[in-house]
Amino acid sequence: MADRIVFDYEAMKGAVAKLQEIAKDYQTAGKEFTDNFNAAINTWEGDSKNKLKGLIDGDVHNLLYTNIPAFVEGFATLLNENITQMQTADSAIADSIPSTLG
């Protein structure tokens, strides 16, 4: 167990913003990947193209465009909630400390 905990709220808020930005970047990259992949196989014909396109437009797209960004966004939400909880706990502790001895 740690001897002390120090929270740099501004750095944590910056990390939340960066994680949210990364989530959007992943989403953009996921869309670009599927769009570019589909453009690359556009002239193909046959069952293998159809099967590959179905995979890319389905599970791969969902993973890259939805699931990974949501995973990163979830960490941002978790960190942001941690900030709120620590500030609330700090305030509650501060409120329980008397300002005078009387």
N, C-alpha and C positions, 0 to 999 in steps of 0.2 A: 504494500500500500504506500502511496506517495505521502511524503511528509507535508507537502503543501500543493495547492492547486492555484495557478494563476491564469486568469482568462484575459486575453487581449481581445476585447469585443470588436474593435475596429478591424483587426486582422481576420477575425472569424467572419465578420460581415463581408469582408472582401473575398474570403474564400467561398462564401455562399454565392456571391455574385459571379465569381469565376466559374464555379460548378454549373450555374445556370447557363452561362455563356457556352461552356463546353457541351452541355446537353443540346443546345441549339446547333452548335457546330456539328455534332454527331448526326443530328437529324438532317441537316443540310447535306453532309457528306453521304449519308445513306440514300437520300433521294438522288444525288448526283451519280452514285454508284449504279443504282438500278436503272436510271435513265441512260447512262452511258453504256451499260452492259446491253440493254435492250437495243440501243442504236447499233452496237457492234454486231449483234446477231440478227438484225433486221432482215438481211437478205437471205438468211438460211431458210431452208425448207425441210419439212419432214417431222416425224414424230419426236426425234431427239430435240429439235428446236422447241417444239411445243412443250415437251416435258421440262426442259431447262428453263424456258420462259416462265412456266408455271411455278417452278421452284423459286426463281429470282423474284417474281412478282408476289409470291406468297410468303413463305417462311423467311427467306433472306431479307425481303423488304421489311417485314414486321420486326425482325431482329435489329436491323440497322437503323430503320426509321422510327421505330416505336419503342422497342424493349430496351435497347442500350441507352437512348436518351432518357427514358423514364427511370432507369436504374440510377443514372447520374443525378437526375433531378431529385430522386428520392434521397440521395445523400445530402443534397443541398437543403432539402426540407428538414431532414434529421438534424443537421448542423444548426440550422436556423432555430429549430425548436429547442435544441440544447442551449443556445444563447438565451432564449426567453426563460427557460427553466432556471438557468444559473443566475440571471438577473433577478428573477422572482425570489429565489432562495437567498440571495445576497441581501435583498431588501427586507425579507422577513427576518433574517438574523439581525440586521441593523435596527429594525423596528423593535426588536426585543431587548435591545441594550438601552438601559436608562441613560438619560442625559444628565441626571443629577443623582446624588446619593440620598436624597430625601424623599 
